[in-house]
Amino acid sequence: MRIINVSWGTSGLDWDTAETITQDGTTLVLSGGNSTTSQSHSDIADVPGVIVVSSVNNDNMHGPTNHARNQWIDICAPGRVLL
């Protein structure tokens, strides 16, 4: 299995390009963004093989992390804000 991780806000990928990349089984893991209102990668979030991620704190809450929370987030993992 091949995985491409894109941990920045914009990939420059459009729907057709993302679909071409994932057609052979490659998974694209994309950052949901570093603000609560971020919609990073929302334009390709529904492409099969694309996973959009965000984070929660140790109590499984979004609030303190200030990371994306919207309908395009597929999965969250523990994270923290570095000051």
Secondary structure, 3 states (H helix, E strand, C coil): CCEEEECCCCCCCCHHHHHHHHCCCCEEEEECCCCCCCCCCHHHCCCCCEEEEEEECCCCCCHHHCCCCCCCCCEEEECCCCC
